[in-house]
Amino acid sequence: MTASDRTDPIALTLDDLRAVGRWALGSVERALPVFEAHASSDPRPRKAIEGLKAFANGGTRTAELRALGWAAWAARKVGDPAAAAAARAACLAVGI
């Protein structure tokens, strides 16, 4: 490995993570209706987004938030590619 192959980690504070979370919310909230149009009875992506909102607005970053993200990931198996992408987006947004 050469020096040009290495990358330095970027240290983010909780305030930085909250700002990134607010930015991610701007996109994932627009994708949620696509998921809900195909799986209106499945609340997992919406719950993940609500958890991210709570964190972005000053809440704590907990294992529960991570669990909400994984639940949104599991919701991707809805049969519609666009709805699945929306569920994955919810998971990835929460994973900030």
MDAnalysis code that builds the backbone (N, CA, C; Angstrom):
import MDAnalysis as mda
import numpy as np

u = mda.Universe.empty(288, n_residues=96, atom_resindex=np.repeat(np.arange(96), 3), trajectory=True)
u.add_TopologyAttr("name", ["N", "CA", "C"] * 96)
u.add_TopologyAttr("resid", np.arange(1, 97))
u.add_TopologyAttr("resname", ["MET", "THR", "ALA", "SER", "ASP", "ARG", "THR", "ASP", "PRO", "ILE", "ALA", "LEU", "THR", "LEU", "ASP", "ASP", "LEU", "ARG", "ALA", "VAL", "GLY", "ARG", "TRP", "ALA", "LEU", "GLY", "SER", "VAL", "GLU", "ARG", "ALA", "LEU", "PRO", "VAL", "PHE", "GLU", "ALA", "HIS", "ALA", "SER", "SER", "ASP", "PRO", "ARG", "PRO", "ARG", "LYS", "ALA", "ILE", "GLU", "GLY", "LEU", "LYS", "ALA", "PHE", "ALA", "ASN", "GLY", "GLY", "THR", "ARG", "THR", "ALA", "GLU", "LEU", "ARG", "ALA", "LEU", "GLY", "TRP", "ALA", "ALA", "TRP", "ALA", "ALA", "ARG", "LYS", "VAL", "GLY", "ASP", "PRO", "ALA", "ALA", "ALA", "ALA", "ALA", "ALA", "ARG", "ALA", "ALA", "CYS", "LEU", "ALA", "VAL", "GLY", "ILE"])
u.atoms.positions = np.array([
    [0.840, -1.166, 0.000],
    [0.000, 0.000, 0.000],
    [0.891, 1.237, 0.000],
    [0.608, 2.139, -0.881],
    [1.372, 3.376, -0.933],
    [0.628, 4.465, -0.173],
    [1.325, 5.555, 0.074],
    [0.711, 6.665, 0.800],
    [-0.509, 7.203, 0.062],
    [-0.514, 7.153, -1.251],
    [-1.657, 7.678, -2.000],
    [-2.869, 6.756, -1.926],
    [-2.680, 5.494, -1.489],
    [-3.787, 4.550, -1.358],
    [-4.529, 4.704, -0.032],
    [-3.915, 5.362, 0.918],
    [-4.527, 5.503, 2.235],
    [-5.411, 6.738, 2.289],
    [-6.439, 6.639, 3.076],
    [-7.281, 7.803, 3.335],
    [-7.347, 8.016, 4.829],
    [-7.421, 9.235, 5.207],
    [-7.553, 9.557, 6.617],
    [-9.028, 9.575, 6.970],
    [-9.372, 9.055, 8.133],
    [-10.780, 9.096, 8.539],
    [-11.222, 10.532, 8.777],
    [-12.475, 10.767, 8.572],
    [-13.045, 12.083, 8.822],
    [-13.768, 12.007, 10.157],
    [-13.352, 12.830, 11.074],
    [-13.987, 12.851, 12.389],
    [-15.201, 13.776, 12.329],
    [-16.362, 13.229, 12.670],
    [-17.588, 14.017, 12.676],
    [-18.130, 14.105, 14.100],
    [-18.510, 15.286, 14.480],
    [-19.139, 15.467, 15.791],
    [-20.608, 15.078, 15.684],
    [-21.284, 14.992, 16.822],
    [-22.718, 14.714, 16.792],
    [-23.471, 15.806, 16.043],
    [-23.028, 17.047, 16.191],
    [-23.674, 18.128, 15.440],
    [-23.477, 17.939, 13.942],
    [-22.285, 17.488, 13.530],
    [-22.046, 17.192, 12.114],
    [-22.976, 16.081, 11.637],
    [-23.093, 15.016, 12.427],
    [-23.958, 13.898, 12.060],
    [-25.417, 14.327, 11.970],
    [-25.818, 15.210, 12.870],
    [-27.201, 15.716, 12.808],
    [-27.424, 16.530, 11.532],
    [-26.441, 17.324, 11.146],
    [-26.559, 18.102, 9.916],
    [-26.651, 17.182, 8.700],
    [-25.843, 16.136, 8.668],
    [-25.904, 15.168, 7.573],
    [-27.267, 14.462, 7.588],
    [-27.759, 14.165, 8.763],
    [-29.073, 13.538, 8.888],
    [-30.179, 14.428, 8.337],
    [-30.112, 15.723, 8.645],
    [-31.119, 16.654, 8.102],
    [-31.027, 16.707, 6.586],
    [-29.826, 16.674, 6.063],
    [-29.643, 16.673, 4.608],
    [-30.238, 15.398, 4.004],
    [-29.972, 14.260, 4.614],
    [-30.498, 12.988, 4.109],
    [-32.026, 12.959, 4.175],
    [-32.584, 13.553, 5.196],
    [-34.040, 13.593, 5.320],
    [-34.693, 14.268, 4.121],
    [-34.034, 15.283, 3.591],
    [-34.582, 15.993, 2.447],
    [-34.840, 15.086, 1.261],
    [-34.027, 14.075, 1.098],
    [-34.205, 13.135, -0.011],
    [-35.109, 11.968, 0.344],
    [-34.869, 11.377, 1.480],
    [-35.589, 10.152, 1.812],
    [-37.076, 10.420, 2.073],
    [-37.400, 11.589, 2.557],
    [-38.818, 11.901, 2.758],
    [-39.567, 11.986, 1.427],
    [-38.868, 12.379, 0.371],
    [-39.504, 12.411, -0.949],
    [-39.681, 11.006, -1.510],
    [-38.860, 10.067, -1.094],
    [-38.955, 8.688, -1.591],
    [-39.994, 7.868, -0.835],
    [-40.304, 8.242, 0.389],
    [-41.217, 7.446, 1.215],
    [-42.575, 7.191, 0.563],
    [-43.205, 8.175, -0.081],
    [-44.503, 7.888, -0.712],
    [-44.440, 6.777, -1.765],
    [-43.295, 6.626, -2.409],
    [-43.144, 5.547, -3.393],
    [-43.260, 4.199, -2.693],
    [-42.604, 4.074, -1.546],
    [-42.702, 2.828, -0.789],
    [-44.130, 2.612, -0.306],
    [-44.697, 3.649, 0.295],
    [-46.017, 3.502, 0.899],
    [-47.114, 3.238, -0.132],
    [-46.898, 3.623, -1.377],
    [-47.870, 3.325, -2.426],
    [-47.943, 1.824, -2.702],
    [-46.863, 1.109, -2.399],
    [-46.804, -0.337, -2.655],
    [-46.950, -1.177, -1.401],
    [-46.701, -0.584, -0.263],
    [-46.758, -1.348, 0.993],
    [-47.262, -0.434, 2.109],
    [-48.470, 0.061, 1.941],
    [-49.004, 1.059, 2.882],
    [-49.142, 0.542, 4.316],
    [-49.225, -0.759, 4.490],
    [-49.376, -1.295, 5.841],
    [-48.039, -1.567, 6.543],
    [-46.927, -1.336, 5.859],
    [-45.605, -1.590, 6.437],
    [-45.014, -0.275, 6.954],
    [-44.949, -0.095, 8.266],
    [-44.485, 1.182, 8.821],
    [-42.969, 1.309, 8.984],
    [-42.202, 0.285, 8.634],
    [-40.770, 0.278, 8.988],
    [-39.974, 1.435, 8.394],
    [-40.066, 1.741, 7.100],
    [-39.299, 2.884, 6.597],
    [-39.719, 4.215, 7.243],
    [-41.029, 4.400, 7.440],
    [-41.500, 5.634, 8.078],
    [-40.960, 5.744, 9.503],
    [-40.974, 4.643, 10.240],
    [-40.449, 4.662, 11.610],
    [-38.959, 4.992, 11.618],
    [-38.222, 4.469, 10.640],
    [-36.795, 4.782, 10.546],
    [-36.598, 6.275, 10.300],
    [-37.390, 6.825, 9.417],
    [-37.289, 8.256, 9.119],
    [-37.653, 9.083, 10.343],
    [-38.685, 8.671, 11.066],
    [-39.050, 9.382, 12.291],
    [-37.927, 9.320, 13.323],
    [-37.256, 8.178, 13.405],
    [-36.112, 8.067, 14.312],
    [-34.977, 8.991, 13.916],
    [-34.735, 9.086, 12.613],
    [-33.691, 9.996, 12.135],
    [-34.062, 11.438, 12.430],
    [-35.323, 11.790, 12.250],
    [-35.769, 13.156, 12.569],
    [-35.506, 13.474, 14.031],
    [-35.838, 12.528, 14.900],
    [-35.615, 12.745, 16.333],
    [-34.132, 12.975, 16.622],
    [-33.276, 12.160, 16.014],
    [-31.835, 12.343, 16.214],
    [-31.378, 13.689, 15.648],
    [-31.814, 14.005, 14.439],
    [-31.380, 15.252, 13.787],
    [-31.823, 16.481, 14.581],
    [-32.898, 16.333, 15.332],
    [-33.406, 17.457, 16.132],
    [-32.888, 17.442, 17.564],
    [-31.808, 16.722, 17.800],
    [-31.158, 16.772, 19.105],
    [-31.266, 15.508, 19.931],
    [-31.944, 14.482, 19.403],
    [-32.062, 13.223, 20.135],
    [-30.733, 12.489, 20.205],
    [-30.744, 11.402, 20.927],
    [-29.515, 10.620, 21.064],
    [-29.388, 9.613, 19.932],
    [-28.187, 9.249, 19.648],
    [-27.885, 8.244, 18.627],
    [-27.748, 6.911, 19.340],
    [-28.740, 6.060, 19.187],
    [-28.822, 4.850, 19.997],
    [-28.862, 3.600, 19.126],
    [-28.783, 2.470, 19.803],
    [-28.937, 1.194, 19.111],
    [-30.339, 1.068, 18.530],
    [-31.310, 1.705, 19.158],
    [-32.679, 1.684, 18.625],
    [-32.733, 2.324, 17.238],
    [-32.024, 3.418, 17.050],
    [-31.982, 4.062, 15.738],
    [-31.378, 3.112, 14.703],
    [-30.331, 2.429, 15.084],
    [-29.704, 1.451, 14.183],
    [-30.677, 0.311, 13.858],
    [-31.416, -0.140, 14.861],
    [-32.405, -1.202, 14.646],
    [-33.516, -0.738, 13.709],
    [-33.936, 0.514, 13.822],
    [-34.942, 1.056, 12.905],
    [-34.421, 1.053, 11.467],
    [-33.150, 1.377, 11.322],
    [-32.547, 1.357, 9.982],
    [-32.533, -0.039, 9.390],
    [-32.157, -1.028, 10.202],
    [-32.133, -2.410, 9.692],
    [-33.545, -2.906, 9.381],
    [-34.511, -2.456, 10.159],
    [-35.896, -2.837, 9.872],
    [-36.331, -2.249, 8.533],
    [-35.943, -1.023, 8.253],
    [-36.264, -0.414, 6.958],
    [-35.598, -1.208, 5.836],
    [-34.376, -1.666, 6.076],
    [-33.683, -2.484, 5.075],
    [-34.468, -3.764, 4.784],
    [-34.981, -4.395, 5.826],
    [-35.751, -5.622, 5.662],
    [-37.035, -5.374, 4.876],
    [-37.550, -4.154, 4.938],
    [-38.795, -3.815, 4.235],
    [-38.609, -3.720, 2.723],
    [-37.389, -3.833, 2.255],
    [-37.115, -3.685, 0.824],
    [-37.697, -4.817, -0.017],
    [-38.127, -5.876, 0.608],
    [-38.622, -7.050, -0.123],
    [-40.108, -6.904, -0.443],
    [-40.463, -5.834, -1.144],
    [-41.872, -5.542, -1.444],
    [-42.267, -5.928, -2.860],
    [-41.325, -6.314, -3.679],
    [-41.637, -6.749, -5.036],
    [-41.553, -5.663, -6.087],
    [-41.576, -4.413, -5.688],
    [-41.471, -3.307, -6.646],
    [-40.086, -2.680, -6.519],
    [-39.333, -2.558, -7.614],
    [-37.971, -2.024, -7.518],
    [-37.892, -0.610, -6.946],
    [-38.810, 0.254, -7.322],
    [-38.763, 1.628, -6.808],
    [-39.096, 1.667, -5.319],
    [-40.071, 0.879, -4.905],
    [-40.417, 0.822, -3.487],
    [-39.271, 0.231, -2.679],
    [-38.625, -0.778, -3.226],
    [-37.473, -1.374, -2.552],
    [-36.346, -0.358, -2.398],
    [-36.130, 0.449, -3.435],
    [-35.097, 1.483, -3.370],
    [-35.434, 2.515, -2.302],
    [-36.700, 2.848, -2.161],
    [-37.113, 3.797, -1.135],
    [-36.856, 3.232, 0.263],
    [-37.135, 1.945, 0.470],
    [-36.870, 1.317, 1.768],
    [-35.370, 1.304, 2.053],
    [-34.569, 0.981, 1.047],
    [-33.102, 1.001, 1.238],
    [-32.635, 2.409, 1.551],
    [-33.217, 3.411, 0.910],
    [-32.832, 4.805, 1.178],
    [-33.111, 5.169, 2.625],
    [-34.230, 4.707, 3.168],
    [-34.537, 4.975, 4.573],
    [-33.472, 4.363, 5.477],
    [-33.077, 3.148, 5.178],
    [-32.034, 2.486, 5.963],
    [-30.724, 3.260, 5.890],
    [-30.329, 3.617, 4.691],
    [-29.045, 4.279, 4.517],
    [-29.034, 5.679, 5.136],
    [-30.161, 6.368, 5.076],
    [-30.242, 7.696, 5.700],
    [-30.050, 7.588, 7.212],
    [-30.665, 6.580, 7.800],
    [-30.553, 6.380, 9.245],
    [-29.139, 5.978, 9.637],
    [-28.425, 5.370, 8.727],
    [-27.079, 4.877, 9.023],
    [-26.003, 5.939, 9.042],
    [-26.359, 7.189, 9.099],
    [-25.354, 8.254, 9.105],
    [-24.489, 8.185, 10.326],
])
